[in-house]
Structures are given as structure tokens and as C-alpha cells.
Amino acid sequence: MSRRSAGGGRAMALSGLRVLELAGLAPAPLCGMILADFGARVVRVDRAPRSAMATDVQGRGKRSLALDLKRPAGAAVLRRLCSGADVLIEPFRHGVMEKLGLGPEVLLDDNPRLIYARLTGFGQTGKYAKSAGHDINYVALSGVLSKLGRKGENPYAPLNLLADFAGGGVICAMGIVIALYERTISGKGQVVDASMVEGTAYISSFLWKSQNLGLWNRPRGENLLDSGAPFYETYKTSDGKFVAVGAVEPQFYEQLIKGLGLDSSKLPSQLSFSDWPEMKKTFASVFAQKTQSEWCSIFDGTDACVTPVLSFDDAPLHQHNKQRNSFIKNDQEEISPRPAPLLSRTPAVPSFKRDPFIGEHTEEILLEYGFTKEEIAKLYSDKVIEFNKLKANL
């Protein structure tokens, strides 16, 4: 395929790459969206018969094919699609694809260049390989959840960001790109076994490898970076908003103290752990005297490491984010983050179209992958595939 972008402009880094993403929950859709944002032609293989609406809110730049994989004819269609694809992303528990006759041994025999990415919570082997779970379970098993939470409180997971997205979708996308690079040398595909437990642990490598530095010697919520320190914390302002403080280094801490109007000679040492709780109260009382905007006026342009805690409404409007075009708006007026990181020569050019309806592109995708109109008509009459010709204004 040509290396021109979908919009007809210059090629993106992954232009020409053919990706099949089996519809699933949050992690796999993010993985597919990352590849689509950087130019890959991503087909989301949705379930047929389809539900009333798609649950994939990360469908940007993808097309949808509705297919009943539980029927042998449907599985045969996917097998044929994989013969012409570069990447398959599958999010099912261990053994599901094998039962369908679509395991990696079969598909890699058909297409030795295929990158077969398996994105699951617990991985393809081990005691929990066939068990159900969610982000909080994967973060727990990784060891990381034990570090998260305030003093005297239960551990808590930061939404479902760590395992689903960072340790899952992003790590899987990285694995796919690594395997694709290796393929340029060997000419061969391979299986990517992306476990969200291991992905979470891996992105937390600093926590593991810094244990001897004394950063985590105290109980949860009493350490430097886990809300124990008064200079690494959030504080409420007089207008009910918040600021984030990260003045760890001594020179930054001095600027924080100066901005707060305090006298460092009359305060305890920055690293006097026993004084941290009282220092938090002092900082909180000072921050509560001005609005978030007033504190920004004081600290912007300094190295005190004080920033506003922005809402989703406010983040796209912040001057820094506007200057970098950090957020984009699609043709439905929906705002979302621009793809990252920025590439200087072949940057991502995300689609500004609405996300696809389930089955919206079934026919055109099958034609693209070499199916005849007669074959497509039979698959449709046999209810193996579905079409969805809904218009954008419906």
C-alpha cells in the first residue's frame, strides 16, 4: 500500500500498515487508536449480531466490520483477513481464540509475517490466565496497588489508568511496534503476550529499583512522593479549586516558600519527616487564602513547581496547552487529547471524523481484502456479517 496518509497528505510513521482489532473493552481500543493515529489502517472487527451501540469510545480513525466469529464461516472470514494483515490485536482470555480455530499457530502458519498481539489482564500462562479481572485486580497483583493511597486509608487505584491503559494499551502498542521493527530484519511475525499485570509492574520499574534509596521506607502515605511530603501534595484554594505542588529539590522548595510568603528560617527543615503533618496544615492554610488564578499569577514563571489542577473543561483552554495544540476537536465538536509524542517529520494526523458505527464499513473492508461481491452477498444472507448504513445525522 502507498505510504500516504488517510487525508491525502504526507505519510505518517505507520502508513500502509494493516491492523485488525477484535472489539473489546478499554485497553485494546486504545492500542488500536494509537496505531490509527500514527497512520495504520485499523479495522475494528465488531461482534455480530451487533448490539444497539458501540462501546468503543476510542474508535478514532478506525473502520468497523461486523462479523459473527462464533460461526465457522465467520471464523473463516477472520482467518482470511489475517492472511492479508500485518497486525492482529485480540483481547480475549486465554484459550478463546484457540477454540475458534484462530490461535497463533494457525494464523502464523497462514501468514508468517503476522504480528499476533494478545492483550489480557493476566497473560497467556500462569494460575490466573483463564480468570476474569479488571484494572484494580491487575494493579493489585503487580504489587503497585500496595503503594497507592493516603496515610491511614485503604490502597486505592487511580481510576483504571494504570493497568488498562498504561500497562495494557500503551505497552501492547509498544510491543507491536517493536515486533514490526524486528520483522524488517527477520521477515517474520511473532506473538506479543501483553499482560496488564506485567505491564503495570514494568512501568513501575522505578518504584522497584529505587527501594534502596530510602524513598519508600515509611508506611504508605508517609513518603516523599505518595502524599506524605507537604511539598508534594495538592491544596485547596479559596475558590474551591486546587493547585498541585511538586517542589522536591531544595532550590525549588525555597521558591515555594518565598511564593507562599513564609520565612524559611522560621520553618522546620524540608526533610524533617516528623514535622511534615504540621507543615501540611501550614501550607493548606496559606493556599486557602487566595484563588487558584491568584496563585498561578504568583508562581507562573518560577521554578516552584506549582501548577493548577485543571478540570477537563479547563485543560484545553490553558495557555500552555493551547500554545502546543495539546487538545483537538472532531467534527462532532468532541474534545480529546492530541496524539503523543510529537514526531518532527512524520507526525500523527488523527482523524477528525466521528467514530465508526458497528458494521459501517463491512462491505468496503471485505472488498479491500479480496472478497468478491458474490461472497459478501452470501455471507450477508447467511447472517455471518452485518452492514450498518446509518448516516451521521441519525
DAQUIQUI-V228994 format. One record per residue. RES is the residue in one letter. PHI is phi in degrees with one decimal (* if undefined). OMEGA is omega in whole degrees, 0 to 359 (none if undefined). Layout:
res=RES phi=PHI omega=OMEGA
res=RES phi=PHI omega=OMEGA
This chain:
res=M phi=* omega=180
res=S phi=-71.2 omega=179
res=R phi=-98.5 omega=173
res=R phi=-91.0 omega=180
res=S phi=-73.3 omega=181
res=A phi=-59.0 omega=181
res=G phi=-84.8 omega=178
res=G phi=87.7 omega=181
res=G phi=-87.5 omega=181
res=R phi=-67.7 omega=184
res=A phi=-68.1 omega=172
res=M phi=-95.1 omega=187
res=A phi=-60.3 omega=184
res=L phi=-110.5 omega=179
res=S phi=-58.1 omega=180
res=G phi=91.6 omega=181
res=L phi=-79.5 omega=179
res=R phi=-101.4 omega=185
res=V phi=-124.7 omega=172
res=L phi=-110.0 omega=179
res=E phi=-117.0 omega=177
res=L phi=-73.5 omega=187
res=A phi=-57.1 omega=178
res=G phi=-157.1 omega=180
res=L phi=-82.0 omega=197
res=A phi=-44.4 omega=190
res=P phi=-65.3 omega=182
res=A phi=-63.7 omega=176
res=P phi=-59.1 omega=177
res=L phi=-63.9 omega=179
res=C phi=-56.9 omega=179
res=G phi=-64.5 omega=181
res=M phi=-66.9 omega=177
res=I phi=-58.6 omega=180
res=L phi=-64.2 omega=179
res=A phi=-65.9 omega=181
res=D phi=-59.0 omega=182
res=F phi=-98.1 omega=167
res=G phi=113.5 omega=181
res=A phi=-67.4 omega=176
res=R phi=-92.1 omega=188
res=V phi=-99.0 omega=175
res=V phi=-105.6 omega=174
res=R phi=-88.7 omega=180
res=V phi=-89.4 omega=183
res=D phi=-88.0 omega=180
res=R phi=-75.3 omega=170
res=A phi=-125.6 omega=359
res=P phi=-65.9 omega=187
res=R phi=-78.8 omega=173
res=S phi=-80.6 omega=185
res=A phi=-64.1 omega=183
res=M phi=-149.1 omega=178
res=A phi=-76.2 omega=176
res=T phi=-98.6 omega=181
res=D phi=-84.7 omega=177
res=V phi=-92.2 omega=178
res=Q phi=-116.3 omega=183
res=G phi=-90.0 omega=184
res=R phi=-55.7 omega=176
res=G phi=79.2 omega=182
res=K phi=-98.3 omega=168
res=R phi=-117.0 omega=185
res=S phi=-119.8 omega=173
res=L phi=-121.5 omega=181
res=A phi=-96.5 omega=189
res=L phi=-142.1 omega=178
res=D phi=-92.3 omega=183
res=L phi=-73.5 omega=182
res=K phi=-75.3 omega=178
res=R phi=-98.1 omega=182
res=P phi=-52.6 omega=180
res=A phi=-66.2 omega=178
res=G phi=-70.0 omega=177
res=A phi=-62.1 omega=179
res=A phi=-65.2 omega=177
res=V phi=-64.1 omega=180
res=L phi=-63.7 omega=179
res=R phi=-59.0 omega=179
res=R phi=-68.8 omega=177
res=L phi=-61.3 omega=182
res=C phi=-65.5 omega=178
res=S phi=-65.5 omega=181
res=G phi=-111.2 omega=183
res=A phi=-106.3 omega=175
res=D phi=-94.9 omega=187
res=V phi=-138.5 omega=169
res=L phi=-119.7 omega=174
res=I phi=-109.0 omega=180
res=E phi=-125.3 omega=189
res=P phi=-110.6 omega=187
res=F phi=-88.8 omega=176
res=R phi=-65.1 omega=182
res=H phi=-52.1 omega=175
res=G phi=100.8 omega=183
res=V phi=-64.0 omega=181
res=M phi=-66.3 omega=178
res=E phi=-63.5 omega=178
res=K phi=-62.9 omega=180
res=L phi=-83.8 omega=184
res=G phi=75.2 omega=185
res=L phi=-123.5 omega=179
res=G phi=-67.1 omega=183
res=P phi=-61.8 omega=180
res=E phi=-60.9 omega=181
res=V phi=-69.6 omega=187
res=L phi=-72.1 omega=178
res=L phi=-75.6 omega=174
res=D phi=-70.7 omega=177
res=D phi=-67.9 omega=186
res=N phi=-137.3 omega=184
res=P phi=-62.5 omega=181
res=R phi=-94.5 omega=184
res=L phi=-71.1 omega=170
res=I phi=-94.5 omega=186
res=Y phi=-102.3 omega=185
res=A phi=-95.7 omega=181
res=R phi=-109.9 omega=185
res=L phi=-108.9 omega=182
res=T phi=-135.2 omega=180
res=G phi=-68.4 omega=188
res=F phi=-107.0 omega=181
res=G phi=91.5 omega=187
res=Q phi=-86.5 omega=180
res=T phi=-134.9 omega=177
res=G phi=100.0 omega=186
res=K phi=-54.0 omega=186
res=Y phi=-98.7 omega=187
res=A phi=-54.9 omega=183
res=K phi=-104.6 omega=183
res=S phi=-92.8 omega=174
res=A phi=-77.8 omega=178
res=G phi=-173.3 omega=176
res=H phi=-137.0 omega=185
res=D phi=-43.3 omega=185
res=I phi=-61.6 omega=178
res=N phi=-71.2 omega=181
res=Y phi=-69.1 omega=178
res=V phi=-64.7 omega=179
res=A phi=-63.3 omega=184
res=L phi=-70.8 omega=180
res=S phi=-74.4 omega=184
res=G phi=94.8 omega=187
res=V phi=-73.2 omega=183
res=L phi=-60.2 omega=180
res=S phi=-62.5 omega=182
res=K phi=-93.9 omega=190
res=L phi=-104.2 omega=179
res=G phi=142.1 omega=181
res=R phi=-88.0 omega=180
res=K phi=-57.5 omega=177
res=G phi=77.7 omega=180
res=E phi=-113.1 omega=174
res=N phi=-65.6 omega=172
res=P phi=-59.1 omega=176
res=Y phi=-138.5 omega=180
res=A phi=-86.5 omega=178
res=P phi=-78.0 omega=186
res=L phi=53.3 omega=174
res=N phi=-119.6 omega=185
res=L phi=-80.3 omega=190
res=L phi=-67.1 omega=184
res=A phi=-83.3 omega=184
res=D phi=-58.9 omega=191
res=F phi=-101.0 omega=181
res=A phi=-71.1 omega=182
res=G phi=-78.5 omega=181
res=G phi=-106.0 omega=186
res=G phi=-60.0 omega=183
res=V phi=-71.4 omega=180
res=I phi=-64.1 omega=178
res=C phi=-65.0 omega=178
res=A phi=-60.6 omega=178
res=M phi=-62.9 omega=178
res=G phi=-61.3 omega=179
res=I phi=-64.0 omega=181
res=V phi=-65.3 omega=177
res=I phi=-62.1 omega=180
res=A phi=-65.1 omega=178
res=L phi=-64.9 omega=178
res=Y phi=-64.3 omega=179
res=E phi=-61.8 omega=180
res=R phi=-62.8 omega=178
res=T phi=-65.9 omega=180
res=I phi=-94.8 omega=186
res=S phi=-93.2 omega=185
res=G phi=78.3 omega=186
res=K phi=-116.6 omega=172
res=G phi=-84.0 omega=177
res=Q phi=-166.6 omega=180
res=V phi=-94.5 omega=173
res=V phi=-103.2 omega=179
res=D phi=-97.7 omega=183
res=A phi=-99.5 omega=178
res=S phi=-97.9 omega=180
res=M phi=-68.6 omega=174
res=V phi=-62.3 omega=183
res=E phi=-71.6 omega=177
res=G phi=-63.2 omega=178
res=T phi=-63.6 omega=179
res=A phi=-62.1 omega=184
res=Y phi=-66.2 omega=179
res=I phi=-69.2 omega=178
res=S phi=-100.3 omega=184
res=S phi=-55.3 omega=180
res=F phi=-59.1 omega=180
res=L phi=-62.2 omega=181
res=W phi=-67.6 omega=189
res=K phi=-86.0 omega=179
res=S phi=-108.2 omega=184
res=Q phi=-63.8 omega=180
res=N phi=-83.9 omega=179
res=L phi=-86.1 omega=179
res=G phi=87.4 omega=182
res=L phi=-73.7 omega=188
res=W phi=-125.7 omega=184
res=N phi=-74.5 omega=183
res=R phi=-91.8 omega=179
res=P phi=-58.6 omega=180
res=R phi=-53.3 omega=178
res=G phi=84.4 omega=180
res=E phi=-122.6 omega=184
res=N phi=-102.8 omega=187
res=L phi=-58.7 omega=190
res=L phi=-113.1 omega=184
res=D phi=-117.5 omega=179
res=S phi=88.8 omega=177
res=G phi=-76.3 omega=185
res=A phi=-82.8 omega=178
res=P phi=-69.2 omega=182
res=F phi=-98.6 omega=173
res=Y phi=-137.5 omega=193
res=E phi=-161.2 omega=172
res=T phi=-107.2 omega=181
res=Y phi=-134.3 omega=181
res=K phi=-81.6 omega=179
res=T phi=-102.3 omega=188
res=S phi=-65.9 omega=180
res=D phi=-95.8 omega=177
res=G phi=81.9 omega=176
res=K phi=-95.5 omega=184
res=F phi=-137.5 omega=169
res=V phi=-123.5 omega=177
res=A phi=-108.6 omega=182
res=V phi=-117.5 omega=179
res=G phi=-136.8 omega=185
res=A phi=-85.4 omega=186
res=V phi=-77.8 omega=183
res=E phi=-69.1 omega=184
res=P phi=-54.7 omega=182
res=Q phi=-67.3 omega=177
res=F phi=-75.0 omega=179
res=Y phi=-62.4 omega=179
res=E phi=-62.0 omega=179
res=Q phi=-69.1 omega=175
res=L phi=-62.6 omega=181
res=I phi=-59.7 omega=180
res=K phi=-63.0 omega=180
res=G phi=-64.5 omega=178
res=L phi=-77.0 omega=180
res=G phi=76.9 omega=180
res=L phi=-100.8 omega=179
res=D phi=-105.2 omega=185
res=S phi=-62.1 omega=180
res=S phi=-69.9 omega=180
res=K phi=-102.5 omega=182
res=L phi=-110.6 omega=174
res=P phi=-64.1 omega=176
res=S phi=-59.1 omega=182
res=Q phi=-54.7 omega=185
res=L phi=-101.9 omega=175
res=S phi=-84.1 omega=187
res=F phi=-53.2 omega=185
res=S phi=-66.0 omega=180
res=D phi=-92.9 omega=183
res=W phi=-57.1 omega=181
res=P phi=-57.5 omega=180
res=E phi=-71.0 omega=178
res=M phi=-63.9 omega=177
res=K phi=-60.5 omega=179
res=K phi=-62.7 omega=179
res=T phi=-62.8 omega=180
res=F phi=-61.0 omega=182
res=A phi=-60.9 omega=182
res=S phi=-67.4 omega=179
res=V phi=-72.6 omega=180
res=F phi=-61.1 omega=181
res=A phi=-72.0 omega=184
res=Q phi=-90.7 omega=180
res=K phi=-132.6 omega=178
res=T phi=-76.5 omega=177
res=Q phi=-58.0 omega=181
res=S phi=-62.7 omega=179
res=E phi=-64.8 omega=178
res=W phi=-66.7 omega=177
res=C phi=-62.4 omega=178
res=S phi=-62.8 omega=180
res=I phi=-74.0 omega=190
res=F phi=-97.2 omega=178
res=D phi=-59.5 omega=182
res=G phi=88.5 omega=176
res=T phi=-107.9 omega=175
res=D phi=-106.4 omega=179
res=A phi=-79.2 omega=179
res=C phi=59.6 omega=176
res=V phi=-118.2 omega=181
res=T phi=-134.9 omega=177
res=P phi=-73.2 omega=170
res=V phi=-85.8 omega=187
res=L phi=-91.0 omega=173
res=S phi=-76.6 omega=176
res=F phi=-61.9 omega=177
res=D phi=-71.2 omega=186
res=D phi=-86.3 omega=186
res=A phi=-56.7 omega=180
res=P phi=-66.5 omega=184
res=L phi=-93.6 omega=181
res=H phi=-66.6 omega=186
res=Q phi=-55.4 omega=181
res=H phi=-61.9 omega=182
res=N phi=-66.5 omega=178
res=K phi=-67.7 omega=181
res=Q phi=-64.3 omega=180
res=R phi=-97.6 omega=184
res=N phi=51.3 omega=186
res=S phi=-71.4 omega=179
res=F phi=-127.2 omega=183
res=I phi=-125.4 omega=180
res=K phi=-126.8 omega=180
res=N phi=-87.7 omega=184
res=D phi=-73.9 omega=174
res=Q phi=-102.0 omega=180
res=E phi=66.8 omega=177
res=E phi=-87.6 omega=181
res=I phi=-97.6 omega=177
res=S phi=-151.6 omega=180
res=P phi=-67.9 omega=173
res=R phi=-69.1 omega=178
res=P phi=-56.4 omega=180
res=A phi=-134.2 omega=3
res=P phi=-84.8 omega=176
res=L phi=-78.8 omega=173
res=L phi=-105.7 omega=187
res=S phi=-71.3 omega=186
res=R phi=-104.5 omega=181
res=T phi=-128.0 omega=183
res=P phi=-67.2 omega=174
res=A phi=-64.1 omega=174
res=V phi=-124.1 omega=186
res=P phi=-66.2 omega=177
res=S phi=-67.5 omega=177
res=F phi=-104.9 omega=178
res=K phi=-81.5 omega=175
res=R phi=-62.1 omega=176
res=D phi=-66.2 omega=184
res=P phi=-71.8 omega=169
res=F phi=-74.0 omega=178
res=I phi=-62.2 omega=178
res=G phi=80.7 omega=185
res=E phi=-63.8 omega=187
res=H phi=-115.6 omega=186
res=T phi=-51.1 omega=185
res=E phi=-66.1 omega=184
res=E phi=-65.5 omega=179
res=I phi=-67.4 omega=181
res=L phi=-63.5 omega=176
res=L phi=-62.1 omega=180
res=E phi=-61.7 omega=181
res=Y phi=-89.9 omega=171
res=G phi=97.5 omega=176
res=F phi=-75.9 omega=177
res=T phi=-84.1 omega=179
res=K phi=-63.4 omega=179
res=E phi=-67.6 omega=178
res=E phi=-62.8 omega=180
res=I phi=-64.6 omega=179
res=A phi=-61.0 omega=180
res=K phi=-68.7 omega=178
res=L phi=-59.6 omega=179
res=Y phi=-69.4 omega=180
res=S phi=-66.0 omega=178
res=D phi=-84.2 omega=179
res=K phi=61.4 omega=175
res=V phi=-84.2 omega=177
res=I phi=-123.8 omega=176
res=E phi=-135.0 omega=174
res=F phi=-108.3 omega=174
res=N phi=-143.2 omega=183
res=K phi=-99.3 omega=180
res=L phi=-56.3 omega=177
res=K phi=-90.4 omega=184
res=A phi=-62.1 omega=183
res=N phi=-92.8 omega=179
res=L phi=-89.7 omega=none
